[in-house]
Amino acid sequence: MSSSNTSTTAQNALNLAGRVLLAALFLPAGISKLTGFEGTVGYIASVGLPLPAVGAVLALLVEIVGSVALIAGFGTRIAALVLAAFTLVASFFFHAFWAVPADQAFMVQLLFFKNVAVVGGLLALAANGAGGWSLDARRA
């Protein structure tokens, strides 16, 4: 096997692993929103967002459909952008470390910046695509 084939195989494997690991954050969250729908609606309402039931449906759809798209590598760039926007917006509402009591600020700030890092990974995926081991590559 030539060096470029080894490199391409490694890149494709890393792209697939990255997509699966990013989906591992969103898919369980989306499923838990589906199975615990009323709790999700209550949590969304608790931060003062309007139409919490609509928000819960949108959130679970973005998380579940986006995760499946990432795993399959189907519409990857769009899925990554949608998940990035969703994550960034949600971070400001649900991890507002600047608005919590001082004893909670460290943990909430950690969650906020973890989400910012996830957004960075999703933007890199949107910029570079899914890689060769994806439905996007098969369609190309």
Secondary structure, DSSP 8 states (H G I E B T S, - for coil): --HHHHHHHHHHHHHHHHHHHHHHHHHHHHHHHHHTHHHHHHHHHHTT-S-HHHHHHHHHHHHHHHHHHHHHTSSHHHHHHHHHHHHHHHHHHH--GGGS-HHHHHHHHHHHHHHHHHHHHHHHHHHH-S-SSSHHHHH-
